[in-house]
Amino acid sequence: MSSLASHHIKTITEYHRFMDLPKPAHPLISVVRFEDIKRQPTTCPGSIIHHFYSIALKKNFNAKIKYGQHDFDFDEGILHFMSPKQVLTIQTASAAEFTHCGWLLLIHPDFLWNTPLAKKIKTYEYFTYKVNEALHLSDKEERLVSEIIEKIAQEYQDKIDNYSQDVILAQIELLLIYCERFYQRQFITRKMANHAILNKLEILLSDYFNRDELADKGIPTVQFVADHLHISAGYLSRLLQLLTGQSTKHFIQDKVMELAKEKLSTSDLSVSEIAYQLGFEHAQSFSKLFKRKNGISPVEFRQSFN
């Protein structure tokens, strides 16, 4: 695929035209079958930016996707979510090698305007950039979400009346709630992948500490570690809550406290010097956190070794 500039697609009608599809039955919502898309990725711009929400169920997908700046995991995945103005790049060697089937639900923000769903849709974690894994579905789950998509398509293709938008909005919200359930289930079923993320977090913090970056940059924030792991802060916190029973903030603090105990028990540095080395501006803050975590002050901890 050529590395051309990003192409903005602002409306669903424009998307249909761009993909050589018939004019949409509704200007603000559309269900597209990937088998019906005539345009090949090799003829598309380097990156595409949609100005609307999209939910895609991709099957037999053999191309590479870059979502934002990160590669997207579709090795086992099936469901993919995008918010307006996020960047998607599809990379494939040739049209002959590209296969694609499934469906795509497009929802323009104007369809949700002045409804509770306009705000609620932004709270679903799977729409964020940093979640670069597809949502994995069982056959039963795939049938369930496909049935909801079909009902949405039937509703906007039928004669529009005063209840059409309410019915479609209810179906969209039902779809999002089911996807949230499946997304949370994925934390449990993908234990190996989750433990791999935990291991990467351990290595990230260890390297950070070994490079003595605590004194210069302070204790790493939740957002810092999430960015370096290429997942959202919310996803990381929920994952750690499942695996360790702790939030990301408390997990990081505990690692810093482990380092503090090591310095208190193996060095002659003062409590103030240790506090500074661990990224605390004030020794008071360090002592307060240490006592809260360990039940005794740093001085009392050190004295217990004498």
N, C-alpha and C positions, 0 to 999 in steps of 0.2 A: 504494500500500500504506500502511496506517495506521502511525503511529509508536507502537505499543503497546510495553509492556515485553517484555523477552526471555522466551521460553518454554523451560524446560528439559525435555528428553526423556531420561529416565534409562535406559530399557530398550528393547530392540528390539520387544518386544510393545507397549509404549506408542507407539512410532513407527508401527507398523502401524495401531493403533487411531486415532491422530491423523490419519493420512493416508487413513483409510477403506479400509484394505486388509484382506484376510483374516488371521486369526491366523497368525503365523509357524510354519513346520514345525519350527523349532529356536529355542529362546529366546535363544541367544547368537550366532547367525549367520544372515544372511538375504540373499538376492539378490532385488532388487525391480526390476521393469520400470517405467520412468517412465510408460509408456502406461497402466499399471494404476492409477496414483495418481489418485483421484477428486477430492481436495481441491485447490482452486485457490489460488495464492499470495495472491490478494486477500482470502481468508478466513483467512489465517495471521497469527500475531503479527508484530510488526515485525521481530524477530530470533529465531532459533532456536538453541539450544545443545544439541548432541547429546553424550551422555556415553559415546560409543563411537566407534570408527574408522569412517570411510566412504571408499569409493573410488567415484567416479561417472564414468561415461562418458556425456557429454551430447551429443546431436545435435539439430540444428535448434532450438537454444536461443536465444530472442530476448529474454530478460529481462536485467536488470542485477543483478549479484551484488556484494555488499560482504562481504569476508572479513576479519573483525576490523574495522579502521578503514580499510581500503583497498579500492578498486574492484578487482575481479578481471577479468583479461584473458581473455575467452572469444571474442574476435573470430575467432581461428583455432584456438583450443584445443579439446581434446576430453576430456581426463582431469583429474580434480580430486580432491585428497586432503584429508581433514580428520582431525585428532586429537581425542580426547575433550575436551569443554568449550571448544571454539573456537566463535566466534560467526559465524553465517552469516545474511545478510539478502538476501532476494530482492525486487527492486523491479520492478514491472510495472504498466502503466497499467490494464489490465482483463483479465478472464478471456478475453475474445474474442481478445485480441492474443497470448495466451500459448501457445506451442507447446513441446513437450518430448518427447523420446524417448531411448532408451538404457537403461542399467541402473545399479543402485546396489548395491554390496556393503557390508553393515553387519557389523562385527565388534566384539562387546562385549569389553572387556579381560579379563573373567572367562574367556572362551574360551581366552585365551592364558596364563592364570595357571599359574605353575610350569613354564613351557616356555621354551626359549632364545629363542623368537620374541617373548616378552613384553618382553624388553630390546632385542632387535635392531630391532624395528619402530620404536623411538624414534630410531634413528640415521639413518633415511632422510630426506634433506634435504627431499624434496617434501612431507612432512607438516608442515613448519614454517609458522608464520603469515606470515613475511615473503616467502615465495615466492608472489607474487600473479600468477603466470602459470599458465595451464593447460598440461598436457603435450601436445604436439602429436604425433599418431600418423599414420603412413602407413596405407594400407588393409591392408597385410600385417600391420603391428603391431597394428592394431585387431582383425583376425581372430584373431591369436594370443592376445591378452589376453581376448577374448570367449570363446574356447574354454576357457580356464582357468576363467573365471567359470562357464561352463556345467557344467564338471566338479565344481566346488565345490557348485553347486546340486543336481546329481544325487546327490552323495554324502550330503548331509545330508537329502535327501528320501527316500532309500532307507532300508531297515531299519538302525537304528543297531547297530553291534557294537563289539568291542574295538579295532578298527582304524580306525573312522570318523574320530575326532579326528586321528589321526596322518596319515591321508590328506589331510584338509582342511588341516591345518597345512602339509603339504608343498606343497600347491597354492597356498596363500596366499604362502608364502615364494618359490615359483617366480614367482608374479605380481609380487611386490615386487622381485625381482632383475631381471626383465625391465624393469620400470618404471624401475629405477635405470639400466639400460643405455640406455633411450630418453631418460631425463632427461639423462644425460651427453652423448648424441648431440645433444641440443638446443643445448648450448653451441656446438657446431661448426656446425650447420645454420642457426642464427639469428644469423648474424654481424652483420647490420645492427643488430638489437636489442641485441646485446652491445656493439657499438661505441658505441651511443647511451648505454648505461649508463656506459661508460668516459668518454665526453664529459661526462656529468652529474657524474661523480666529479671530473674535472678542474676543472669550474666550481665545484663545492662547495668544493674545497680552495682554489682561487684566491680565492673570496669570503671564506672563513674567514681567509686570510692578509691580504687587503686590509683587513679590518675590525680588524686587529691583535688578534684574539682569542687568538693564541698566547700572548702574555704573561699574559693574564688566565685563560685556561682550559687552557693547555697544548696539546701536540700532540694532534690529534683521534685518538680511539681507533678501532679497526676497527669496534666496535659502533656508535659515533657515526655514522660515514659510512654504514654499512649501514642504520641506522634512517632516515637522511635520504634514502636512495635507495629505501626501502621494499622491500628484499630482505634475505635472511638473510646473516649474516656468512660462513657457509660457502659459500653460493652466490656471493657477491662474490669471495671468495678463489679459488675454483675458476675463476671467469670470468677474473679477472686473471692467474691462472697460465697459462690458455690464451692470452690475448691478449698478455701482456707477459713471461711467464716469471717473474713475481714474486708473492709473497704480498701481501695488502693492507697488512700492516704495513710491509714493505719498500718498497712503492710510496709510502706516505705519508712514510716516512723520506727517500726520495730527493727528494721534492718539498720537504721542509724543508731538505735539504742544498743544493738549487738556490737557495733563498732565502738560505741562509747564505753561499754563494759570492758572491751578488750584494751582500750587505751587507759582506762582507770586502773586496771589490774596489772598492766605490764609496762607502764611508763611512769616517769616522775613528773610529767606535765601537770600543771595546775588545772583546776576545774575550768577556769576562765580560758586557758590556752586550749584545752580540749573542746570547749564550747565553740571557740573560734574556728578550729580545724574542722569541726563538723557542720559549719555553715550557719551558726547562730550569731546574730548581731550582739546579743546580750547573754551573759552567763546565767542571768536570772531565768530567761526563757528556757534554756537548756535544763537547768536544775528542776524547774517546774514540770517539764515534760518527763524528765527521767523519773521523778518521784511518782508522777501519775501512772507511768508505765510499770514501775518496779516496786512501788510501795515504800521505798527508802530514797534518801537523797544521794547524789553522787559521792559526797564525802563519806556518808555512812557505808555505802557500797565498798569504797576503797578501804575503809577501816576494817571491814569484815575479813580482809586478806592479811591483816597484821596480827 
